[in-house]
Amino acid sequence: MSEIHGFAVHAAGAHLLAYKYDPGELETHEVEIKISHCGVCHSDVHLIDNDWGISKYPFIPGHEIVGTVVGVGSGVKDRTMGERVGVGWQADSCGICEWCRQGQEHLCAKSQPTCVGRNGGFADRVRVNSRFAIPIPTSLESENAAPLMCGGITVYAPLMNYGVRPSSRVGVIGIGGLGHLGVQFAKAFGAEVTAFSTSKDKEAEAKELGAHEFVNTRDTGALKKVAGSFDFLLSTVSADQDWQAYVSALRPKGTFCIVGASPSPLQIQGASLIHSQKAIAGSNTGSPHELSEMLSVAARHGVKAVTEKFAMAKANDAVTKVKKNQIRYRAVLTN
């Protein structure tokens, strides 16, 4: 196969520059994907800036990929040439540990992220283990499906794994890149959905997306009014909040789940969890099986990312706007 062309970052916080690399021979269990669309996730920004201390330069960011299979390794039996597939945060796992054998590959200790220590989706092509190339239902547009591969699964998996059902009262905290998808999926689960946001101007849009109620979190009294109201709260925000007020907003046996990491440690009173058997949890993207299920739910219920499109060559513009929180709600690069 020929060289792969993309846009790489060569040092922490640097601009993306045109970059090419030789991917070598196609491995037995790999597929090569011709990329049509790639979302720009906040995680890409963290990797570009090396906020997590795990970036290895130079590398091509991007892990919300949609494209067409153009190369199939000799051992691949689950993907075919010309198939439209998506790739999320993960490109490979060991395949043999207890988590991989349970179909929880995202929990594998040897999980291989798509653009950490390897090159991702801000490019014309990418290679991954075929198990992590997920077929995309025909009714989903590629542009709206790309952000589902990370943003979508990040909010879908906890709703599923923590037992949200039609009788559940769900709150989604933060109506941004993750939250606007969380509201749509919670509605698809049949739950009563409340959107929490610091932006009063997002109320109409949150309700259009499926929220039944809206709480303006700049109004301290509003949070107190919903004490004891929710079975499940999903926090998508990356800023510090009054976490105790959210724990107080849970019903007995309620779960407060974090998918956006705040900078400071959470301050929670132990007694407030003990008294009503409340839980605090986290959730990490999802497995290939969960990704496949999430895409089919999105197709059936019309869940789609609200996107702003950029040409691949304008990747720096997209990254800058994501950094400044100027995108409503997900940036997508197109080839």
N, C-alpha and C positions, 0 to 999 in steps of 0.2 A: 504493500500500500504506500501511497505518496505521503509527503509531509502534511502535518496538521497545522493550520494557521489560526491564530487567535490573538487575544490581547492579554498580556501578562503584566504583573506587578513585580518589580525587581528589588524593592526595599520597602520597609514598613511605611505605609502612608503615601507611597509614591504614585504618580500617574500611571495608568495602564499604557503600555506601548505595544506596537505590533510585534508579534513573536511567532516563531515556527519551531516545531520539534518533530523528530522522527520517532513515531510510536513503535517501530520495530515490527517483528512478525506478530500477526494476530494470534493471541493465546487460544488454547483449546476451548476454554469455556467463555471466551469473550465475544461480544458483538461490537461492531463499529457502527456508530449512529451519525448520520448526516443531520446536523442541528438546524431546525427551522426557527425555534424560539428558545430563549433562556431568560428566566426571571432574575431580577436583582434583589436578593434577600438581604436583610440587615446582617445576617451571619457572614455574607460576602464582605461587607464593610468591615466587620470585626476581624476577618482573616486578612484583608488588605492592610489594615492598621496594626495587625498582630496584637490585638487587645487580649487574646487568650494565650499568647505565648507559644502557639503550636504551628504557626505559619513557617513554611520553608520556601525561600525565594530562589530563583524566579518561579512563579506559578500562574496559571490561568484560573481565575475564580469562576464561579457559576455552578449551581447545583439544583436548578429548577428547569430541567432540560426537557424539551420535546423535539422529536425528530423521527427520521426514518431509518430502519436498519439497512445498511449498505454492505455489511460484512459479517459473516457468521463463522465462528470457530468450529473446528472439526468435531468437537464434543458437544456442541450445542444442539439440544433437541426441543427446546421450548420457545424459540423465536425463529421467524422466517424472514427472508429478504423482502424488503418493501413494507414491512409492518411498521405502523406508527406507534411509537413507544415514548414513555416518559422516564426520567431518572431523577431521583431526589438526592437527599443528603448523602446517601450511602451507595458505594460502587461495588463493594465486595465484603465478604465475611469469611470466617474459617470454614464454615459448613459442617463442622463435626462436634463443636462444644454443645453443652446441654441446651443453651439458648437457641443456637441454630437448629438443633434437632427438634425443638419445640415450635419452630416457626417464629422465633423472636430474635431474628438476626440482628436487629438494631441494638440489642443488648450484648452482642458478642464482644469479648474483650479485645479481639483482633479486628473489629469493625474497621473498614477502610472508607473514610469519607471521600466523596467525589472530588474534592479540590483541596485536600490537605496532603502534602507530600506527593501530589500528582496533579495533572492538569484537568480542569473542569470545562464548563460549558460556554464561556465567552469566546467561542471558537466556531470553526466550520464543521468540526467533527469531534467525537469523543468515543472512548472505549470503556466498557464496564463489563463485569461478570453478567452473563445473560439473565441470571436470577433477579437482577436489580434493574432490568429494563422492562417496564410494566406496560402492557398494552393499554391504549387509551380508547375508550368508547367512541364510536363514530360521531355521536351527537355533540361531543364537547369540542369547541373551537380550540385550536392549539394555543392561541394567545392567552385565553382565559384558563386553560388547563395547566400551563407551565407553573404558575405560582401554587397550584394545588400540590405539586410534588414535594414541597417543603412546608409552605405556609398552611396549605389545606390539611395535610396529614397531622401537623402539629396541633391543630384544634380538634380534628375529627377523632383521633386516637383516644384522648382522655374522655371525651363524651361517651365513646363506646366502652372503654375499659372500666370506667367508674359507674356504669350502669344507668346512664341517663335514658329515660323512657317517657312515653306521653304524659304520665302523671307528674313528671319532674318540674320543679321550678328552678330555672337556670339563669344565672347572671353572667354576662360577659363584660369583663373590665377592660376598657380601652378599645375604642372603635377605630382601629388603624389597619395596617397590613394583615395582621392575624385576626383581630377582633371582628372585622367586617365579614370574614369567612366563618368565624365562630358563631356569630348570630345566625347566619344562613343554615349551618349544619344543625345547630340546636333546634331551629324551627323544623328542619327536616326530620328530626327525631320526635317531633310532635310535642316538644316541651313548651311551657310558658316561658318566654324569653324576656329578660330585662337587660338593656344596654346601659353600661356605666361609662360616662365620659366627662372629661374636664371641658369639652367643647360643646356648649349649648347648641351651636349651629349644626351639630351632627344629628340632632334629634329626628328631624324629618327623614333623613337618609337612613338612619338606623331602623326606623319603623318600616320604611320601604323594603329594607333587606330582611325584615321578618321579626323585629323586636316588637313585643306587645307594650312594653313600658320603657321609660327612659329616666335615668337618674343622673342629674348634673352633680358630679362629685366635688365641684368647687363650693357647693352649698352644703356645709357641714350638717345642717339639720336634716337634709334629704337622706343622708346615710343612716342617721339615727332612726328615721321613720320606717326603714325597711328591716330593722332588727328582727331576727327570727323568721325570715321569709324564704330562704333559699335552700334547696337540696344540694345544689352544686354551683360553685362559683369558679369561673375560669379566668385567671389573671394573665392578660397578654402584654401588660405594660412593663417597661424597663426602667421606670422611675420609682423612687421610694414613695410609699403611700402610708395611710393610716391602716396598717394591716389588721390591727385589733378590731377596728370598726367592721371590717369585712368578715372576720371570724364571728363577730356578734350578729352579723346579718344571716348566718347559717341557721337552719332549723336543726333540731336534734338529729344526730347521725349524718349531718351534712359534711361535704368535702370541699375544701378550698384547694384548688389545683393551680400550680404555677407553671406557665410555659414561657413567660418573659422574665428574664433575670434582672432583679433590681440591684443597684450597686452595694447597698448596705445590708447587713444581716437583718432578718425579720425579727421584730420584737413582738412576741406573743405570750400572753399569760397562760401558763400551763393549766391553771384551774378552769379557764374558759373552754378548754378542749375536754377536760375530764368530765365536767358536770353534765354535758349533753352528748357525750361520745362523738365529738367532732374530730375530723381528720384534716391534716395538711399533707398534700401530695405534690409530686412533680410528674412531668410526662415528657418523653423524648421521642420526637418524630414517630416513626412506626415501621413495621416490618413490610416486606414485599406483599404479603397476604393482605395486610391492613391497607396498604396503598391501593391495591387492586379493588378492594371492597369500597374504599373511600371514593375512588373515581366512578364506580358504578352508582353509588348513592348520589354523587354530584350530578351525573348524567340524568338520573331518574327524577331528581327534585329540582333541577335547574340551578344548582349552586355553581356560581362562577366568580372568579376574581374580577374585581373592578380594576382595569389596567390602564397604564399609560405606556405607549409604544415608542421605542427608540431604535434606530438602525444600529446594528452591531458596532459599526465604526464610531458611533457616538456613545460608546460604553462609559467613557469618563463623565459625560454630561449626566447620564442616568445615575451613576454612583454618587456624584455630587448632590443631586436632588434627593436621593435616598438618605444620604448623610444629614441633610438639612431638614428631613421630614417634610419635604415639599411634594410628595407623591400621594395621590389618592387613587388606588391604595397600594398597588404593586407596579413596579417598573418592569417592563419586558423588552429584551433585546431581540431583534429579528434579523435573520440572514436573508 
